[in-house]
């Protein structure tokens, strides 16, 4: 019963736009496991659309643009969290990990930008 009650509370919080904080690494690991499982379930549900025939590079471009926009928004949010961690003197390990996440996020946006440019170049080349 506690699991069901917790799930209902989580669902209600999500519906209201609230986020839950976890105070133990076990709770964090459980949340990460569920997040990963949910992402894979969603990916399985949408896999058919991803494997449809790509008759030109431009077919992929809108999806990649959308992904880059979401990643960039998330990286900017991470930068805000990093600024807050620095401002409030959070542990150096946390700050270091946030810095790495921000750096990797920016790298991801650059890679996605290059990929988007490659779709246009491939189209121009007749592919």
FIGUMI-83255 format. One record per residue (C-alpha): residue in one letter; x, y, z. Coordinates in steps of 0.2 Angstrom, whole numbers, padded with zeros to 4 digits, always signed. Example, Ala and Ser with C-alpha at 12.3 -4.5 7.8 and 13.67 -1.06 7.14 Angstrom:
% FIGUMI-83255
a+0062-0022+0039
s+0068-0005+0036
END
This chain:
% FIGUMI-83255
x+0000+0000+0000
x+0014+0013+0004
x+0020+0011-0014
x+0003+0014-0021
x+0001+0029-0010
x+0018+0036-0015
x+0014+0034-0033
x-0002+0043-0031
x+0007+0057-0022
x+0020+0058-0036
x+0007+0058-0049
x-0003+0072-0041
x+0013+0082-0038
x+0018+0080-0056
x+0001+0085-0062
x+0003+0101-0052
x+0020+0104-0059
x+0029+0101-0042
x+0045+0091-0041
x+0050+0080-0027
x+0067+0080-0019
x+0075+0064-0012
x+0085+0063+0004
x+0094+0047+0002
x+0104+0039-0012
x+0092+0024-0012
x+0078+0035-0016
x+0088+0044-0029
x+0093+0028-0037
x+0075+0022-0037
x+0070+0038-0046
x+0084+0037-0059
x+0079+0019-0062
x+0061+0023-0065
x+0065+0038-0076
x+0076+0027-0087
x+0063+0014-0088
x+0050+0027-0093
x+0061+0034-0106
x+0064+0017-0114
x+0045+0013-0113
x+0042+0030-0123
x+0056+0026-0135
x+0049+0009-0139
x+0032+0017-0141
x+0039+0029-0154
x+0052+0018-0162
x+0041+0015-0178
x+0041+0033-0182
x+0060+0034-0180
x+0063+0019-0192
x+0052+0025-0206
x+0060+0028-0223
x+0071+0043-0224
x+0071+0048-0242
x+0081+0064-0239
x+0092+0071-0225
x+0079+0085-0223
x+0066+0072-0216
x+0077+0071-0200
x+0081+0089-0198
x+0065+0095-0189
x+0067+0081-0176
x+0085+0086-0173
x+0081+0104-0172
x+0068+0100-0158
x+0080+0089-0149
x+0093+0103-0149
x+0081+0116-0143
x+0076+0105-0128
x+0094+0101-0124
x+0099+0119-0125
x+0085+0124-0113
x+0090+0111-0101
x+0108+0116-0102
x+0103+0134-0098
x+0093+0128-0083
x+0109+0118-0077
x+0119+0134-0079
x+0106+0142-0067
x+0108+0128-0055
x+0127+0129-0056
x+0126+0148-0052
x+0115+0144-0037
x+0127+0131-0031
x+0141+0143-0032
x+0132+0157-0024
x+0126+0147-0009
x+0143+0138-0006
x+0137+0120-0010
x+0150+0106-0009
x+0164+0107-0022
x+0160+0090-0028
x+0142+0095-0033
x+0149+0111-0041
x+0162+0101-0051
x+0149+0088-0057
x+0137+0102-0062
x+0151+0111-0072
x+0154+0094-0081
x+0136+0092-0085
x+0135+0110-0092
x+0151+0108-0102
x+0144+0091-0109
x+0127+0099-0112
x+0135+0113-0122
x+0146+0100-0132
x+0129+0091-0136
x+0121+0107-0143
x+0137+0110-0154
x+0136+0092-0160
x+0118+0093-0164
x+0120+0110-0173
x+0134+0102-0184
x+0121+0087-0187
x+0108+0099-0192
x+0120+0108-0204
x+0125+0091-0211
x+0106+0088-0216
x+0106+0104-0226
x+0123+0100-0234
x+0117+0082-0238
x+0101+0089-0246
x+0111+0102-0256
x+0122+0087-0262
x+0107+0078-0268
x+0104+0065-0254
END
